[in-house]
C-alpha cells in the first residue's frame, strides 16, 4: 500500500519537514531510544516550542534594535535642542554685553567736565559756581572803569546805590 509520492508531495515535505525531520532522525540514530516513535513525537513538540521561542527572541531583538535607533535619534534631537538653547543663550548674552557697552559709551559721552577732568593727563580746572561767576563779571565791569578815569569811578558807586534802593524798596513797602 505504499503509494508513490508525486513531485508536489516531495516538494511539500522538503520545504516543511526536510530540515526538521533530518535533524530528528539524526538524533534518533545517535541516541537510539527504546521507543523511537514517542521520542520523535516529543522531539517534534519541543522543536515547535523552540521555533516559537526563537521567533519571540527575534521579534524582541528587532524591537530592541528599533528602540535603540529611536533612542539614538531622540538623543540627537535633545543634543540639537541643547546646542540651540546654548546658542540662543550666547546670543542673548552677546546682546546684553553690546547693550551694556552701548550704555557705557553713552554714559561716557554724557560725563560732566568735572569727571573727565579727573582723568590722568586732563587739565585741572576749578569748579566755577554761579556766585563766583557773577562776582567775576562785576569785577570785570569795574576794571575797565578804573582804567578810563577817576570821574567815572564816582558814577559806578552811585549806580550800585540805586540798585540797592530798588531792591530795598519793595521790601520796605511790605513792612
Residue pairs with C-beta under 8 A, 6 or more apart in sequence:
5 13
13 21
20 44
20 47
23 47
24 40
24 43
24 44
24 47
25 40
27 43
28 36
28 39
28 40
28 43
31 39
33 39
113 125
114 127
116 122
117 123
117 124
117 125
142 156
145 152
145 153
145 156
146 153
